[in-house]
Amino acid sequence: MATAVKSTNHKPSETEYEISGAAGAAAVTEHELPSTQASNADTETTNAATQAHGESTVSELGSVDGLSTDESELAPLDAILGSYPELANSAEVIIGTDDRVRVGNTTTFPWRAICHLIITSANNRTYVGTGWLIAPRTVMTAGHCVYMHADGGWVRSIQVIPGRNAGVRPFGTHVGTAFRSVTGWTQNQNRDNDYGAIILPTSSRPGDQTGYFGFATRNDDFLKAAALNLSGYPGEKNGEQWFMAQRTKSVSDRVITYDIDTTGGQSGSPVWVLQNGNRYGVGIHTNGANSGNSATRISSAVFNNMSTWKSSGM
């Protein structure tokens, strides 16, 4: 367990943190996007060629395409192990004391738009992760939740459970077999490009019930002054959703780093800011380290891919 100490001046609660109005906070231009070109690493890639049976139908009755949804015998393996099995013996990344709090009511927004993921790899191993709805049928997540370099490449299927609360699935279970990522992850295994999406079948539209997150690019000054919110499904918490908020620690072109506590299973969680009552995803949680946990930053190139994937799920 990490021994680094994080600075905090708030009592843990499940209250989201609004952007500070203090002097020095950057002004926000809601629709301004940099006009930079996407790098080759951000070239879209899909699993279309590997979908032997097309998109799976939704099942809330216990099985989908022969896959059991009974988790009583499932080991909660973090999806990152599908690409980095050498991390299996790593310590959980709690920085100092664990300041996460359980979300008691997951049927309200935004908690209901955050999804527990149960992932079946190409080699039929079971992993867990987190995703978040950005359209009625589009779920954002980490690239390593949809493509596993050490476990057969594109995963076989993912059960998406919006707003799960331990044994309660208030918005059902939805199964996706259509996935998106970028070549920077699938071909190069570059952790700066570790992002992807699940496109649910046309008959499965949980976002119509739950609502879904907005997302945006934000400049360095804004992010450095921001209060970041992160909520997801730690593997050791048995289907419970856990939340924490903290100030940004550092930013780079591709990564946002923070001292928000996370453990295995929270990969793919939304990292969002709350501005004037509106929620904007600014990152996708992907990595844990004693020096700080981190997200793939929503850059212009990431934003453009997310916009395309959102359109696919409308």
C-alpha positions in Angstrom: 0.0 0.0 0.0 1.3 3.4 -0.8 2.6 5.6 1.9 2.4 9.0 0.1 0.2 11.5 1.8 -2.4 13.5 -0.2 -3.5 17.0 0.8 -7.1 17.3 1.5 -9.4 19.9 3.1 -12.7 18.2 2.8 -14.6 15.5 4.7 -15.3 12.5 2.5 -18.8 12.4 1.2 -20.6 11.5 -2.1 -21.2 15.2 -2.8 -19.6 16.2 -6.2 -17.2 19.1 -6.1 -18.0 22.2 -8.2 -15.3 24.2 -9.9 -13.9 26.8 -7.6 -14.7 30.4 -8.2 -11.6 31.5 -6.5 -9.1 33.9 -8.1 -6.8 32.2 -10.5 -9.3 29.7 -11.8 -9.2 29.6 -15.6 -12.1 31.0 -17.6 -14.0 28.3 -19.6 -14.9 28.4 -23.2 -17.5 25.7 -23.5 -17.3 25.0 -27.2 -13.7 25.9 -28.0 -11.7 22.9 -29.5 -8.1 23.0 -30.6 -7.7 22.5 -34.3 -4.9 20.1 -34.0 -4.8 17.0 -36.2 -5.2 13.5 -34.6 -2.0 11.5 -34.5 -1.7 8.0 -36.0 -2.1 6.7 -32.5 -5.6 8.0 -32.4 -6.7 6.2 -35.6 -10.0 4.4 -34.8 -10.0 0.6 -34.7 -12.9 -1.8 -34.1 -13.5 -5.5 -33.6 -15.9 -5.8 -36.5 -13.9 -8.5 -38.2 -14.0 -10.7 -35.1 -17.7 -10.5 -34.4 -18.8 -14.0 -35.3 -22.3 -13.6 -34.1 -23.0 -9.9 -34.5 -24.3 -7.9 -31.6 -25.8 -9.8 -28.7 -29.3 -9.2 -27.5 -30.1 -7.9 -24.0 -30.8 -10.4 -21.3 -31.9 -9.7 -17.7 -32.8 -13.3 -17.0 -29.4 -14.9 -16.2 -27.7 -15.7 -19.5 -26.6 -14.1 -22.8 -25.3 -16.3 -25.6 -24.7 -19.0 -23.1 -22.7 -16.8 -20.7 -23.7 -17.0 -17.1 -24.5 -13.7 -15.3 -24.3 -15.4 -11.9 -21.2 -13.9 -10.3 -21.1 -16.1 -7.2 -18.1 -17.9 -8.6 -16.4 -15.1 -10.4 -13.0 -13.8 -9.2 -12.9 -10.0 -9.6 -9.8 -9.7 -11.8 -9.0 -6.2 -12.8 -9.2 -5.8 -16.6 -5.6 -4.3 -16.6 -4.3 -7.8 -16.0 -5.5 -8.8 -19.4 -2.7 -6.6 -20.9 -0.3 -6.4 -18.0 -0.4 -9.8 -16.1 2.8 -8.8 -14.3 0.8 -6.3 -12.2 -1.1 -9.1 -10.5 1.0 -8.8 -7.3 1.0 -5.0 -7.2 -0.3 -3.2 -4.1 -3.7 -1.6 -4.3 -3.2 2.1 -5.1 -4.6 3.8 -2.0 -2.7 7.0 -1.4 -2.4 7.4 2.4 -5.8 6.6 3.9 -8.7 5.3 1.8 -11.0 8.3 1.4 -13.5 6.8 -1.0 -17.2 6.7 0.0 -19.9 4.4 -1.1 -22.6 5.8 -3.3 -25.7 4.8 -1.4 -28.3 5.6 -4.0 -27.2 4.7 -7.5 -30.6 5.4 -9.1 -30.0 9.2 -9.4 -27.8 11.0 -11.9 -24.9 10.9 -12.4 -24.4 7.6 -10.5 -26.9 5.7 -12.6 -24.9 6.5 -15.8 -21.8 4.8 -14.4 -21.7 1.1 -15.2 -20.2 -2.0 -13.7 -18.5 -4.1 -16.4 -18.1 -7.9 -16.4 -15.8 -8.7 -19.2 -15.3 -12.1 -20.9 -11.9 -12.2 -22.8 -11.2 -13.9 -26.0 -9.8 -16.8 -23.9 -12.9 -16.9 -21.8 -11.4 -15.4 -18.6 -13.6 -13.1 -16.6 -12.5 -9.5 -15.6 -14.2 -6.5 -14.1 -14.0 -2.8 -15.0 -16.1 0.4 -15.1 -17.7 2.4 -17.9 -19.9 5.4 -18.3 -22.7 6.2 -20.8 -22.1 9.1 -23.3 -25.1 8.2 -25.5 -28.1 5.9 -25.2 -26.0 2.9 -26.5 -22.4 4.1 -26.1 -20.3 3.3 -23.0 -16.8 4.8 -22.6 -14.2 2.8 -20.8 -10.5 2.1 -20.8 -8.9 0.5 -23.9 -7.7 -2.4 -21.8 -11.3 -3.2 -21.0 -12.1 -3.9 -24.6 -8.7 -5.1 -26.0 -6.4 -7.3 -23.9 -2.9 -7.9 -25.3 -2.1 -10.8 -23.0 -5.5 -12.5 -23.3 -6.4 -12.9 -27.0 -6.9 -9.3 -28.2 -10.5 -8.0 -28.6 -12.6 -9.3 -25.7 -15.5 -11.7 -26.5 -18.3 -9.8 -24.7 -19.0 -7.3 -21.9 -22.0 -7.2 -19.5 -22.9 -3.5 -18.9 -24.8 -2.9 -15.6 -25.7 0.8 -15.2 -26.1 2.0 -11.6 -25.4 -1.3 -10.1 -25.7 -1.4 -6.3 -24.3 -4.6 -4.9 -26.9 -7.3 -5.8 -29.4 -4.8 -7.3 -29.4 -4.0 -11.0 -31.9 -1.2 -11.3 -31.4 -0.7 -15.0 -30.8 -4.3 -16.0 -27.9 -6.0 -17.7 -27.0 -5.2 -21.3 -24.4 -7.1 -23.3 -22.2 -5.7 -26.0 -19.9 -7.4 -28.5 -19.1 -4.3 -30.6 -16.0 -2.4 -29.4 -13.9 0.6 -30.4 -10.4 1.7 -29.5 -7.4 3.3 -31.3 -4.3 1.9 -32.8 -2.1 3.6 -30.2 -3.6 1.1 -27.8 -4.4 -2.0 -29.8 -1.2 -2.0 -31.9 1.3 -0.2 -29.7 0.0 -0.8 -26.2 0.7 2.8 -25.4 -0.9 3.7 -22.1 -1.4 7.3 -23.2 -3.9 5.9 -25.7 -5.7 3.6 -23.3 -9.3 4.4 -24.1 -12.1 2.6 -25.9 -15.9 2.2 -26.1 -18.7 -0.4 -26.1 -21.5 0.1 -28.7 -24.6 -1.7 -27.4 -27.1 -3.4 -29.7 -29.8 -1.2 -31.3 -32.4 -2.9 -29.1 -30.5 -1.9 -25.9 -30.7 1.8 -25.0 -30.0 2.1 -21.2 -29.0 5.8 -21.6 -32.6 6.6 -22.4 -33.4 5.7 -18.8 -30.2 6.8 -17.0 -29.2 9.9 -19.0 -25.5 10.2 -20.0 -22.4 12.3 -19.5 -21.2 15.2 -21.5 -17.5 15.4 -22.3 -15.2 18.2 -23.2 -11.6 19.3 -23.8 -10.2 21.7 -21.2 -7.0 23.7 -21.2 -4.1 23.1 -18.8 -4.9 26.1 -16.6 -8.5 25.0 -16.2 -7.6 21.4 -15.3 -4.9 22.5 -12.8 -7.5 24.5 -10.9 -10.2 21.9 -11.2 -11.9 19.7 -8.6 -12.0 16.2 -10.2 -14.8 13.7 -9.5 -14.3 9.9 -10.0 -16.7 7.1 -9.3 -16.5 3.5 -10.2 -16.7 -0.2 -9.2 -13.7 -1.5 -7.2 -13.3 -5.2 -7.6 -13.1 -5.8 -3.9 -16.4 -4.0 -3.2 -18.7 -6.7 -4.7 -20.7 -4.6 -7.2 -20.8 -1.4 -5.0 -20.1 2.0 -6.5 -17.5 4.1 -4.7 -16.7 7.8 -5.2 -14.0 10.4 -4.3 -13.1 13.9 -5.4 -9.8 15.8 -5.3 -7.9 18.6 -6.9 -5.7 17.8 -9.9 -2.1 16.9 -9.1 -0.6 17.5 -12.6 -1.5 17.5 -16.3 0.3 16.7 -19.5 -0.8 16.5 -23.1 -2.2 13.0 -22.7 -2.6 12.4 -19.0 -4.3 13.9 -15.9 -2.8 12.8 -12.6 -4.6 13.0 -9.2 -4.5 11.7 -5.6 -7.9 10.1 -5.8 -7.9 6.7 -4.3 -8.7 3.8 -6.7 -8.3 0.0 -6.8 -8.6 -2.7 -9.4 -11.9 -2.7 -11.2 -12.2 1.1 -11.4 -10.4 1.2 -14.8 -12.6 3.0 -17.3 -14.3 5.2 -14.7 -15.3 8.8 -15.7 -13.2 11.6 -14.4 -15.5 14.6 -14.6 -15.9 18.3 -13.6 -19.1 19.8 -12.3 -19.7 23.3 -13.7 -22.9 25.3 -13.1 -24.8 22.1 -12.6 -23.4 20.4 -15.8 -21.1 17.4 -15.8 -18.3 17.1 -18.3 -16.0 14.1 -18.6 -12.4 15.3 -19.0 -10.6 12.0 -18.6 -10.9 8.2 -18.5 -9.4 6.6 -15.5 -6.8 4.0 -16.6 -3.7 3.8 -14.3 -2.7 3.4 -10.7 0.7 4.3 -9.2 2.0 5.3 -5.8 3.0 8.7 -7.2 -0.6 9.4 -8.3 -3.4 7.7 -10.1 -4.2 8.9 -13.6 -6.6 9.2 -16.5 -6.3 9.4 -20.3 -7.0 13.0 -20.9 -9.7 14.0 -23.3 -7.6 15.8 -25.9 -8.9 17.1 -29.2 -8.1 13.8 -30.9 -9.8 11.8 -28.1 -12.8 14.1 -28.2 -13.2 13.6 -31.9 -13.2 9.8 -31.6 -15.6 10.0 -28.7 -18.0 12.1 -30.8 -17.9 9.5 -33.5 -18.6 6.7 -31.1 -21.4 8.7 -29.4 -23.0 9.1 -32.9 -22.8 5.3 -33.3 -24.8 4.9 -30.1 -27.6 7.4 -30.7 
